[in-house]
Amino acid sequence: MPEGHSVHRIARQFSLHFLDKPLALSSPQGRFAEGAARLDGHRMTEARAVGKQMFLAFDNGLWLRVHLGLYGAWDFAGDITADATVSSAGGRMGQTNQRGTILDQDAAEDSNASIGAPRRTRLRMSEQETLRQDQGPQANEFPPPPIGAVRVRLLADDAVADLRGPTACEVLTPEQVEVALGKLGPDPLVDDPKIAEERFVSVVRKKPTPIALLLMDQSVVSGIGNVYRAELLFRARLEPHTPGKLVPEETVRALWRDWTHLLTLGVETGQMLTMDDLDPESYRKALAHRDDRHWVYHREGLPCRICGTNIAMEELGGRKLYWCPRDQA
C-alpha cells in the first residue's frame, strides 16, 4: 500500500499540471460515471494529501477523495515532469535518479531527462514510480487511449491522469471532507509542527496498545505504513510490543521528529530511504534497490546490519512486522 510520501508526490503532480485548468472527467470503466459527471468541466482549485489519502477540490465546491489502498495507482501522461516535488518557495525539492524512474538512467540528477518528460512519456505513481517512453505508431497520440479498468480520467489540454484500482474514489461536499479529515491523525507536511507533535505525543502516551500498532493507526498519525513502521522503530531502538503509554515521552517525540524527517526525504527522493550517512556508492545502491535502503524491513532471517542478530518477522495486526530482537530488546 502506498505510504505517505507517495501520496504527497502524487498531489504535487496534480498541483503542477492540473491546477486552475478546466478538466474533462470521465469514467472509462463506467463505475464512477455519476461522480465524474458532477466534476466534469470544472477547474481544480486544490490538491491536498493527508497521510495515505488525497483530496482534490473543484470550483463548484465539490471534492474528489481518493485512497489508493493496496492496488490503486495513478498513471500520468502528456507534458508532465518525472518529478513534481516542488517546495513552498517554488523551487525543486529533489529528484529521483533510480533505475526505471527517469527517462535516462545514466543522466545526472540535475539533467533535463530527470527534470522533465516529453509528451510521449507515461508516469505511473503508486508505491513504486515508473517512467517509460512509449514507442510505436501511437507514441505521440494525445490523449492516449485508456488502458485497463480506469475508474476515473482527468483530462487537461496537455496532461491526463488515469486512476485504477483504488480502495476509495468518491465525490464529497466540504462538510464531508471535514468529517473525513477529522478521522485522520496529524501529518507532518500538512499540520502545524508544534501542534501536530503535541497531538501525537498526547495520544500515544495514553494508549495501552503496542507502539507498533499505534504507528499504523491512521487516526493516531497519518501516512505511516508497514515499511516506515518497521524502520522508525528500529531507528529508535524501540521494542515493537511496548505499550504506547510506557514509551518515554522523549522517545515518542523523537519518533515524531524522525517521521517528519523520513517523510520529507521520501517526498524528495521518491523512495523510502531509511538508512543515514551513506557514502556515495551506498546511496546510489539504496536509491536503485530496495534491499539496500532499509535496516530491517523485508530482511527476516538476515543478519542485523548493526549487531548481526537475525532479523525477526511476525504477524501483528494482520501485517508483517520486522525487527531486531537484540537492538530493539
KOLVEX-729158 format. One line per field, with one value per atom (N, C-alpha, C): residue number from 1; atom name; x, y, z. Coordinates in steps of 0.1 Angstrom, whole numbers, m for minus. Example, Ala and Ser with C-alpha at 12.3 -4.5 7.8 and 13.67 -1.06 7.14 Angstrom:
2
resi c(1  1  1  2  2  2)
name c(N  CA  C  N  CA  C)
px c(132  123  132  128  137  129)
py c(m57  m45  m33  m22  m11  0)
pz c(78  78  78  71  71  79)
END
This chain:
329
resi c(1  1  1  2  2  2  3  3  3  4  4  4  5  5  5  6  6  6  7  7  7  8  8  8  9  9  9  10  10  10  11  11  11  12  12  12  13  13  13  14  14  14  15  15  15  16  16  16  17  17  17  18  18  18  19  19  19  20  20  20  21  21  21  22  22  22  23  23  23  24  24  24  25  25  25  26  26  26  27  27  27  28  28  28  29  29  29  30  30  30  31  31  31  32  32  32  33  33  33  34  34  34  35  35  35  36  36  36  37  37  37  38  38  38  39  39  39  40  40  40  41  41  41  42  42  42  43  43  43  44  44  44  45  45  45  46  46  46  47  47  47  48  48  48  49  49  49  50  50  50  51  51  51  52  52  52  53  53  53  54  54  54  55  55  55  56  56  56  57  57  57  58  58  58  59  59  59  60  60  60  61  61  61  62  62  62  63  63  63  64  64  64  65  65  65  66  66  66  67  67  67  68  68  68  69  69  69  70  70  70  71  71  71  72  72  72  73  73  73  74  74  74  75  75  75  76  76  76  77  77  77  78  78  78  79  79  79  80  80  80  81  81  81  82  82  82  83  83  83  84  84  84  85  85  85  86  86  86  87  87  87  88  88  88  89  89  89  90  90  90  91  91  91  92  92  92  93  93  93  94  94  94  95  95  95  96  96  96  97  97  97  98  98  98  99  99  99  100  100  100  101  101  101  102  102  102  103  103  103  104  104  104  105  105  105  106  106  106  107  107  107  108  108  108  109  109  109  110  110  110  111  111  111  112  112  112  113  113  113  114  114  114  115  115  115  116  116  116  117  117  117  118  118  118  119  119  119  120  120  120  121  121  121  122  122  122  123  123  123  124  124  124  125  125  125  126  126  126  127  127  127  128  128  128  129  129  129  130  130  130  131  131  131  132  132  132  133  133  133  134  134  134  135  135  135  136  136  136  137  137  137  138  138  138  139  139  139  140  140  140  141  141  141  142  142  142  143  143  143  144  144  144  145  145  145  146  146  146  147  147  147  148  148  148  149  149  149  150  150  150  151  151  151  152  152  152  153  153  153  154  154  154  155  155  155  156  156  156  157  157  157  158  158  158  159  159  159  160  160  160  161  161  161  162  162  162  163  163  163  164  164  164  165  165  165  166  166  166  167  167  167  168  168  168  169  169  169  170  170  170  171  171  171  172  172  172  173  173  173  174  174  174  175  175  175  176  176  176  177  177  177  178  178  178  179  179  179  180  180  180  181  181  181  182  182  182  183  183  183  184  184  184  185  185  185  186  186  186  187  187  187  188  188  188  189  189  189  190  190  190  191  191  191  192  192  192  193  193  193  194  194  194  195  195  195  196  196  196  197  197  197  198  198  198  199  199  199  200  200  200  201  201  201  202  202  202  203  203  203  204  204  204  205  205  205  206  206  206  207  207  207  208  208  208  209  209  209  210  210  210  211  211  211  212  212  212  213  213  213  214  214  214  215  215  215  216  216  216  217  217  217  218  218  218  219  219  219  220  220  220  221  221  221  222  222  222  223  223  223  224  224  224  225  225  225  226  226  226  227  227  227  228  228  228  229  229  229  230  230  230  231  231  231  232  232  232  233  233  233  234  234  234  235  235  235  236  236  236  237  237  237  238  238  238  239  239  239  240  240  240  241  241  241  242  242  242  243  243  243  244  244  244  245  245  245  246  246  246  247  247  247  248  248  248  249  249  249  250  250  250  251  251  251  252  252  252  253  253  253  254  254  254  255  255  255  256  256  256  257  257  257  258  258  258  259  259  259  260  260  260  261  261  261  262  262  262  263  263  263  264  264  264  265  265  265  266  266  266  267  267  267  268  268  268  269  269  269  270  270  270  271  271  271  272  272  272  273  273  273  274  274  274  275  275  275  276  276  276  277  277  277  278  278  278  279  279  279  280  280  280  281  281  281  282  282  282  283  283  283  284  284  284  285  285  285  286  286  286  287  287  287  288  288  288  289  289  289  290  290  290  291  291  291  292  292  292  293  293  293  294  294  294  295  295  295  296  296  296  297  297  297  298  298  298  299  299  299  300  300  300  301  301  301  302  302  302  303  303  303  304  304  304  305  305  305  306  306  306  307  307  307  308  308  308  309  309  309  310  310  310  311  311  311  312  312  312  313  313  313  314  314  314  315  315  315  316  316  316  317  317  317  318  318  318  319  319  319  320  320  320  321  321  321  322  322  322  323  323  323  324  324  324  325  325  325  326  326  326  327  327  327  328  328  328  329  329  329)
name c(N  CA  C  N  CA  C  N  CA  C  N  CA  C  N  CA  C  N  CA  C  N  CA  C  N  CA  C  N  CA  C  N  CA  C  N  CA  C  N  CA  C  N  CA  C  N  CA  C  N  CA  C  N  CA  C  N  CA  C  N  CA  C  N  CA  C  N  CA  C  N  CA  C  N  CA  C  N  CA  C  N  CA  C  N  CA  C  N  CA  C  N  CA  C  N  CA  C  N  CA  C  N  CA  C  N  CA  C  N  CA  C  N  CA  C  N  CA  C  N  CA  C  N  CA  C  N  CA  C  N  CA  C  N  CA  C  N  CA  C  N  CA  C  N  CA  C  N  CA  C  N  CA  C  N  CA  C  N  CA  C  N  CA  C  N  CA  C  N  CA  C  N  CA  C  N  CA  C  N  CA  C  N  CA  C  N  CA  C  N  CA  C  N  CA  C  N  CA  C  N  CA  C  N  CA  C  N  CA  C  N  CA  C  N  CA  C  N  CA  C  N  CA  C  N  CA  C  N  CA  C  N  CA  C  N  CA  C  N  CA  C  N  CA  C  N  CA  C  N  CA  C  N  CA  C  N  CA  C  N  CA  C  N  CA  C  N  CA  C  N  CA  C  N  CA  C  N  CA  C  N  CA  C  N  CA  C  N  CA  C  N  CA  C  N  CA  C  N  CA  C  N  CA  C  N  CA  C  N  CA  C  N  CA  C  N  CA  C  N  CA  C  N  CA  C  N  CA  C  N  CA  C  N  CA  C  N  CA  C  N  CA  C  N  CA  C  N  CA  C  N  CA  C  N  CA  C  N  CA  C  N  CA  C  N  CA  C  N  CA  C  N  CA  C  N  CA  C  N  CA  C  N  CA  C  N  CA  C  N  CA  C  N  CA  C  N  CA  C  N  CA  C  N  CA  C  N  CA  C  N  CA  C  N  CA  C  N  CA  C  N  CA  C  N  CA  C  N  CA  C  N  CA  C  N  CA  C  N  CA  C  N  CA  C  N  CA  C  N  CA  C  N  CA  C  N  CA  C  N  CA  C  N  CA  C  N  CA  C  N  CA  C  N  CA  C  N  CA  C  N  CA  C  N  CA  C  N  CA  C  N  CA  C  N  CA  C  N  CA  C  N  CA  C  N  CA  C  N  CA  C  N  CA  C  N  CA  C  N  CA  C  N  CA  C  N  CA  C  N  CA  C  N  CA  C  N  CA  C  N  CA  C  N  CA  C  N  CA  C  N  CA  C  N  CA  C  N  CA  C  N  CA  C  N  CA  C  N  CA  C  N  CA  C  N  CA  C  N  CA  C  N  CA  C  N  CA  C  N  CA  C  N  CA  C  N  CA  C  N  CA  C  N  CA  C  N  CA  C  N  CA  C  N  CA  C  N  CA  C  N  CA  C  N  CA  C  N  CA  C  N  CA  C  N  CA  C  N  CA  C  N  CA  C  N  CA  C  N  CA  C  N  CA  C  N  CA  C  N  CA  C  N  CA  C  N  CA  C  N  CA  C  N  CA  C  N  CA  C  N  CA  C  N  CA  C  N  CA  C  N  CA  C  N  CA  C  N  CA  C  N  CA  C  N  CA  C  N  CA  C  N  CA  C  N  CA  C  N  CA  C  N  CA  C  N  CA  C  N  CA  C  N  CA  C  N  CA  C  N  CA  C  N  CA  C  N  CA  C  N  CA  C  N  CA  C  N  CA  C  N  CA  C  N  CA  C  N  CA  C  N  CA  C  N  CA  C  N  CA  C  N  CA  C  N  CA  C  N  CA  C  N  CA  C  N  CA  C  N  CA  C  N  CA  C  N  CA  C  N  CA  C  N  CA  C  N  CA  C  N  CA  C  N  CA  C  N  CA  C  N  CA  C  N  CA  C  N  CA  C  N  CA  C  N  CA  C  N  CA  C  N  CA  C  N  CA  C  N  CA  C  N  CA  C  N  CA  C  N  CA  C  N  CA  C  N  CA  C  N  CA  C  N  CA  C  N  CA  C  N  CA  C  N  CA  C  N  CA  C  N  CA  C  N  CA  C  N  CA  C  N  CA  C  N  CA  C  N  CA  C  N  CA  C  N  CA  C  N  CA  C  N  CA  C  N  CA  C  N  CA  C  N  CA  C  N  CA  C  N  CA  C  N  CA  C  N  CA  C  N  CA  C  N  CA  C  N  CA  C  N  CA  C  N  CA  C  N  CA  C  N  CA  C  N  CA  C  N  CA  C  N  CA  C  N  CA  C  N  CA  C  N  CA  C  N  CA  C  N  CA  C  N  CA  C  N  CA  C  N  CA  C  N  CA  C  N  CA  C  N  CA  C  N  CA  C  N  CA  C  N  CA  C  N  CA  C  N  CA  C  N  CA  C  N  CA  C  N  CA  C  N  CA  C  N  CA  C  N  CA  C  N  CA  C  N  CA  C  N  CA  C  N  CA  C  N  CA  C  N  CA  C  N  CA  C  N  CA  C  N  CA  C  N  CA  C  N  CA  C  N  CA  C  N  CA  C  N  CA  C  N  CA  C  N  CA  C  N  CA  C  N  CA  C  N  CA  C  N  CA  C  N  CA  C  N  CA  C  N  CA  C)
px c(8  0  9  6  14  14  26  27  27  28  25  33  46  54  49  44  39  27  18  5  9  18  22  28  36  42  31  21  10  3  0  m7  1  14  22  22  20  18  6  m5  m18  m16  m9  m8  0  10  19  12  4  m1  m16  m24  m38  m45  m38  m44  m49  m60  m66  m68  m70  m74  m87  m95  m108  m105  m111  m108  m120  m118  m128  m127  m137  m137  m146  m141  m149  m145  m153  m151  m151  m139  m138  m144  m142  m148  m163  m168  m182  m186  m177  m181  m182  m176  m176  m182  m191  m197  m205  m213  m221  m212  m202  m193  m185  m180  m172  m181  m194  m203  m204  m204  m205  m193  m182  m170  m166  m171  m167  m169  m158  m158  m154  m152  m148  m133  m129  m114  m110  m99  m93  m87  m90  m85  m75  m75  m65  m63  m50  m47  m40  m47  m42  m40  m28  m25  m25  m32  m31  m29  m17  m15  m15  m24  m25  m37  m43  m55  m52  m59  m57  m71  m72  m84  m82  m89  m89  m101  m99  m110  m113  m126  m130  m138  m139  m145  m160  m167  m181  m183  m173  m174  m173  m171  m171  m156  m154  m141  m141  m129  m127  m118  m122  m114  m109  m96  m90  m81  m84  m75  m70  m58  m53  m54  m52  m53  m42  m44  m34  m31  m41  m39  m40  m43  m45  m33  m34  m23  m28  m21  m23  m13  m18  m10  m11  0  0  7  1  7  6  14  13  25  24  35  37  43  44  59  62  76  78  90  93  93  94  94  88  76  69  71  81  83  87  79  81  80  90  89  79  76  67  72  85  91  91  86  85  97  107  119  117  126  126  132  125  130  139  137  146  142  150  147  151  144  147  156  166  175  177  166  167  164  168  165  150  146  132  123  129  121  124  136  138  140  139  140  153  164  178  184  186  191  205  213  227  228  216  217  220  226  228  215  214  202  196  205  200  199  198  198  184  183  170  161  167  160  153  159  153  143  145  136  123  123  111  109  98  95  87  89  82  68  59  45  44  53  51  54  57  61  49  49  38  45  39  44  34  38  29  33  23  26  18  24  18  29  31  42  55  56  68  65  73  70  79  72  80  77  87  85  90  82  86  83  90  88  81  69  61  67  66  70  59  61  51  43  34  26  18  14  6  14  27  36  33  29  26  12  3  m11  m14  m23  m27  m42  m50  m47  m45  m37  m36  m48  m51  m63  m62  m73  m73  m69  m60  m55  m61  m67  m72  m85  m88  m100  m98  m99  m97  m109  m108  m120  m124  m114  m117  m105  m108  m98  m100  m89  m89  m81  m87  m80  m80  m67  m65  m60  m57  m54  m40  m32  m18  m14  m23  m19  m32  m29  m40  m36  m46  m43  m54  m50  m59  m57  m69  m69  m74  m66  m70  m70  m80  m79  m79  m85  m85  m94  m90  m99  m111  m109  m119  m118  m129  m129  m143  m145  m158  m158  m170  m172  m178  m172  m176  m179  m188  m191  m180  m179  m169  m171  m184  m187  m182  m184  m180  m165  m158  m143  m138  m145  m141  m143  m153  m155  m144  m141  m130  m117  m114  m101  m101  m112  m113  m110  m110  m107  m93  m85  m71  m62  m51  m41  m33  m24  m16  m6  m4  5  16  29  40  41  36  37  25  15  2  0  1  m3  8  4  13  23  36  45  44  43  42  29  18  5  4  9  9  17  29  37  31  25  18  6  m1  m13  m8  2  8  13  20  26  15  5  m6  m14  m17  m25  m17  m4  4  6  8  11  m1  m13  m25  m29  m22  m27  m20  m27  m21  m17  m21  m18  m3  2  16  20  31  36  36  39  39  26  15  2  m3  2  m2  4  16  22  15  7  0  m15  m19  m32  m33  m41  m41  m49  m56  m62  m52  m41  m30  m20  m16  m6  m9  m8  m12  1  m1  9  19  20  29  23  31  27  37  37  45  60  64  79  84  77  81  80  69  67  79  84  95  108  110  122  123  111  111  114  108  110  125  131  145  154  151  159  159  147  145  150  154  158  147  135  123  117  114  108  93  90  77  65  65  54  51  60  59  46  38  25  29  21  23  25  17  18  31  38  51  63  61  72  75  88  92  88  84  79  90  102  113  114  111  112  100  89  77  80  85  88  99  108  119  113  103  96  89  82  75  85  96  106  113  115  121  112  99  89  88  89  89  101  113  125  124  119  118  108  97  86  91  98  103  113  122  132  125  114  107  101  95  89  100  112  123  128  130  137  127  115  106  108  116  119  118  115  115  129  138  152  153  157  157  171  181  195  202  208  215  230  236  251  257  251  256  267  277  287  280  287  280  276  285  282  270  270  259  246  247  235  229  238  233  226  232  226  213  212  200  188  191  181  176  186  183  176  179  174  168  156  150  159  165  173  184  188  200  196  183  179  172  170  163  172  169  176  171  157  151  140  134  122  125  117  119  132  138  151  150  139  138  148  154  164  178  179  192  199  212  218  215  213  211  224  221  233  241  236  243  250  242  247  249  243  245  234  225  214  205  199  190  177  173  161  148  140  128  116  106  94  82  71  59  47  36  23  18  15  9  m1  m13  m24  m26  m24  m26  m15  m4  7  20  30  43  51  56  64  79  88  102  110  119  126  138  147  159  157  157  155  165  177  187  188  189  189  176  165  152  147  156  152  146)
py c(m12  0  12  22  34  41  46  53  68  76  90  97  94  101  100  88  86  95  96  104  119  123  137  140  131  133  133  125  125  138  143  155  167  166  177  176  164  163  170  168  175  190  194  209  215  208  214  213  203  201  202  203  203  214  221  232  244  249  261  259  246  243  236  239  232  218  208  194  186  177  168  155  152  140  129  117  106  93  83  70  60  57  48  34  29  16  17  29  31  31  27  25  38  49  62  72  68  77  89  86  96  106  101  110  119  113  121  132  129  139  151  149  160  170  165  173  177  171  173  188  193  207  217  213  223  224  235  237  231  225  220  232  234  246  242  229  225  210  206  192  190  182  181  166  163  150  150  141  139  124  121  107  99  88  80  84  95  99  112  114  127  133  146  153  164  163  173  182  195  204  210  213  219  231  239  253  253  241  240  237  237  234  219  210  196  191  180  174  160  155  141  135  126  119  105  103  90  84  71  63  52  51  41  27  25  12  3  m10  m20  m20  m17  m20  m7  4  16  22  30  37  47  58  69  68  69  70  84  91  104  103  111  112  126  129  143  151  164  173  173  162  161  160  162  161  147  143  130  131  143  145  159  159  172  176  172  177  191  200  215  220  228  234  245  250  260  273  274  286  286  274  273  266  262  255  240  233  219  214  205  199  188  180  169  161  152  144  130  121  107  103  96  91  76  69  55  47  35  27  25  28  26  38  49  60  72  75  86  81  90  86  81  88  84  79  66  61  65  69  73  88  95  110  114  126  131  136  138  142  155  164  177  178  166  166  170  174  176  164  152  140  137  140  137  147  159  170  170  167  167  155  155  144  148  143  147  141  146  142  127  120  105  98  104  98  95  83  80  77  83  81  74  63  56  59  63  67  59  50  42  40  28  26  27  22  23  31  41  50  45  45  41  50  53  63  56  55  49  58  56  63  54  57  48  48  37  35  31  31  27  38  35  45  54  50  58  66  66  72  86  94  108  111  101  104  110  120  126  131  127  119  104  97  82  75  64  57  51  50  44  29  25  11  5  m6  m14  m7  m11  m6  7  18  31  36  38  42  57  66  80  85  93  100  115  122  137  142  149  153  168  174  188  189  201  203  197  195  190  178  174  163  155  142  134  125  122  113  103  90  79  71  69  62  48  38  24  18  9  1  7  19  25  18  19  15  24  37  47  57  61  71  77  89  94  109  115  129  133  144  148  163  167  181  186  199  204  199  197  192  178  170  156  155  164  164  167  176  179  167  160  147  137  136  126  130  143  148  147  148  147  133  124  110  106  116  113  119  112  118  129  135  146  141  150  147  158  154  164  174  171  180  189  187  194  203  197  204  212  221  229  220  222  212  210  221  220  214  218  213  198  195  181  172  176  168  166  177  175  166  167  158  143  141  127  122  130  125  123  132  130  117  114  102  90  89  77  74  85  83  79  79  74  60  54  41  29  19  6  m2  2  m5  m5  m17  m17  m6  0  11  7  m6  m10  m9  m11  m9  5  13  27  35  31  38  35  24  21  26  31  36  50  51  64  75  71  81  87  80  84  93  88  95  91  101  99  95  85  82  71  66  56  42  34  21  11  m1  m12  m10  m3  m1  9  21  31  27  19  15  7  m3  m11  m3  6  14  24  30  40  34  22  15  11  6  2  14  25  37  42  40  44  34  22  10  7  7  5  m8  m15  m28  m26  m33  m30  m33  m42  m45  m36  m27  m18  m10  m10  m2  13  20  34  42  39  47  44  34  31  35  41  46  60  62  75  87  98  109  114  114  119  109  96  87  89  92  94  107  117  129  127  118  115  107  99  91  101  111  121  128  133  141  133  120  111  108  107  105  117  129  141  141  137  137  127  115  104  107  113  116  127  137  148  142  133  127  118  111  103  111  122  131  136  140  145  135  122  112  103  102  92  78  77  64  64  53  52  48  58  57  59  49  50  48  46  45  58  63  76  74  85  86  76  74  65  72  65  70  71  78  80  67  57  44  37  37  31  38  52  60  56  55  51  38  28  15  15  23  24  30  40  45  35  27  18  5  0  m13  m12  m17  m17  m25  m35  m44  m36  m25  m17  m4  m2  10  10  m3  m4  m11  m8  m15  m29  m30  m43  m48  m39  m42  m53  m63  m74  m81  m81  m88  m99  m105  m116  m127  m132  m142  m138  m125  m119  m113  m112  m106  m91  m86  m72  m64  m53  m45  m39  m39  m33  m44  m54  m64  m78  m81  m94  m104  m101  m109  m111  m123  m125  m116  m109  m101  m110  m107  m114  m109  m117  m113  m120  m113  m119  m111  m117  m111  m103  m90  m82  m73  m74  m66  m69  m81  m85  m81  m75  m71  m77  m78  m83  m73  m76  m68  m73  m64  m68  m60  m68  m61  m69  m62  m69  m72  m85  m89  m84  m81  m76  m61  m54  m39  m33  m40  m35  m43  m48  m56  m46)
pz c(0  0  0  m9  m9  5  9  22  19  30  29  18  17  7  m7  m11  m24  m27  m17  m19  m20  m12  m13  m27  m32  m46  m56  m55  m65  m64  m52  m51  m57  m56  m63  m78  m83  m98  m102  m94  m97  m96  m85  m83  m94  m100  m110  m124  m127  m141  m143  m132  m134  m127  m118  m110  m119  m116  m123  m138  m142  m156  m156  m167  m168  m172  m165  m167  m172  m181  m185  m177  m169  m161  m167  m168  m173  m165  m167  m161  m172  m178  m189  m186  m174  m170  m166  m163  m161  m146  m137  m123  m116  m121  m115  m124  m133  m143  m136  m126  m119  m112  m105  m98  m107  m118  m128  m134  m137  m143  m134  m121  m111  m111  m116  m116  m130  m140  m154  m158  m164  m169  m159  m147  m136  m135  m128  m126  m112  m112  m99  m92  m80  m72  m61  m58  m47  m48  m45  m44  m31  m22  m8  m5  0  5  20  27  41  44  48  51  38  38  26  17  20  13  5  m6  m14  m16  m15  m17  m28  m39  m50  m50  m49  m48  m62  m64  m77  m74  m85  m83  m81  m82  m79  m64  m56  m42  m38  m48  m45  m45  m39  m37  m42  m48  m51  m41  m33  m23  m29  m28  m34  m23  m21  m13  m21  m24  m34  m28  m15  m9  m15  m15  m18  m33  m42  m56  m65  m59  m66  m72  m83  m89  m98  m99  m109  m121  m133  m145  m150  m152  m158  m172  m181  m194  m199  m209  m216  m212  m211  m208  m193  m188  m173  m170  m157  m153  m146  m146  m140  m125  m120  m105  m103  m96  m94  m80  m73  m59  m59  m55  m55  m41  m37  m24  m23  m11  m10  m16  m17  m23  m39  m44  m58  m65  m57  m63  m62  m68  m68  m54  m48  m35  m38  m48  m51  m63  m67  m79  m77  m84  m83  m95  m92  m103  m102  m99  m97  m110  m111  m122  m125  m137  m140  m137  m132  m128  m137  m141  m150  m164  m174  m188  m192  m187  m190  m177  m176  m163  m160  m170  m167  m165  m166  m165  m151  m149  m136  m130  m117  m110  m115  m120  m124  m139  m146  m160  m165  m178  m184  m184  m185  m186  m173  m162  m149  m145  m150  m146  m154  m167  m175  m183  m190  m199  m211  m223  m234  m234  m243  m243  m244  m251  m252  m239  m229  m216  m208  m201  m191  m178  m167  m154  m145  m140  m130  m116  m108  m94  m85  m78  m67  m57  m51  m42  m49  m62  m70  m82  m84  m96  m108  m119  m131  m142  m150  m161  m174  m184  m196  m208  m219  m231  m241  m245  m253  m267  m274  m288  m297  m310  m319  m325  m334  m342  m333  m321  m312  m302  m303  m293  m291  m301  m299  m298  m297  m296  m282  m283  m270  m272  m262  m250  m254  m247  m251  m247  m254  m251  m237  m229  m216  m217  m208  m207  m195  m196  m184  m179  m166  m159  m153  m160  m155  m148  m135  m127  m130  m131  m135  m142  m152  m160  m159  m156  m155  m167  m176  m188  m189  m190  m192  m207  m211  m225  m229  m218  m221  m212  m203  m194  m191  m187  m184  m172  m163  m152  m151  m151  m150  m137  m130  m118  m119  m114  m114  m100  m98  m86  m72  m70  m57  m47  m34  m24  m22  m24  m23  m34  m41  m51  m50  m44  m42  m42  m45  m45  m32  m26  m12  m12  m4  m1  9  11  20  34  38  51  53  42  43  43  36  37  51  58  72  81  78  86  83  71  67  73  72  78  93  99  114  119  110  114  113  107  104  115  118  127  120  127  122  111  101  90  91  92  94  83  71  59  58  66  65  77  89  101  107  116  123  131  129  135  150  158  172  177  171  174  171  159  155  164  168  177  190  196  208  208  197  195  194  187  185  199  206  219  229  229  238  236  224  220  224  219  221  236  244  258  267  260  268  264  254  249  255  258  262  250  238  226  222  217  213  204  205  197  182  179  165  159  167  161  161  170  171  158  154  143  130  129  117  118  129  131  125  114  107  115  126  134  145  146  156  148  137  128  114  105  91  83  74  64  66  79  82  78  70  66  71  66  71  70  59  58  68  68  77  92  95  108  113  106  110  111  102  101  113  115  126  139  142  154  156  145  146  149  141  143  157  164  178  187  182  191  201  196  204  202  213  213  208  196  190  198  208  216  228  230  241  241  251  251  250  242  240  252  262  275  283  279  286  278  266  258  264  268  274  264  271  263  253  257  248  236  238  227  217  223  214  206  212  204  194  197  187  175  178  168  158  164  155  146  153  145  134  138  128  116  119  109  100  106  98  89  94  86  74  77  67  57  61  51  42  47  38  29  33  25  14  18  9  m3  1  m9  m19  m13  m21  m31  m26  m34  m41  m37  m42  m37  m27  m21  m6  0  14  19  18  22  37  44  59  65  57  62  60  71  71  69  66  65  55  44  34  25  22  12  m2  m11  m24  m31  m31  m37  m30  m17  m9  m12  m13  m16  m29  m39  m53  m52  m45  m44  m37  m27  m19  m27  m36  m44  m55  m59  m70  m66  m53  m49  m35  m33  m20  m10  m14  m4  2  m4  0  8  10  16  30  35  48  58  71  82  84  85  89  80  73  66  55  54  44  46  58  60  70  71  81  78  89  87  84  79  76  88  88  100  101  113  115  110  104  99  110  123  134  142  147  157  151  139  134  137  147  151  139  137  126  129  118  119  120  130  132  124  122  115  121  124  129  124  125  121  133  131  141  135  139  133  119  115  101  91  96  88  93  84  88  96  107  115  115  111  111  122  129  140  144  151  156  171  174  188  198  193  202  203  192  192  196  195  200  212  220  231  242)
END
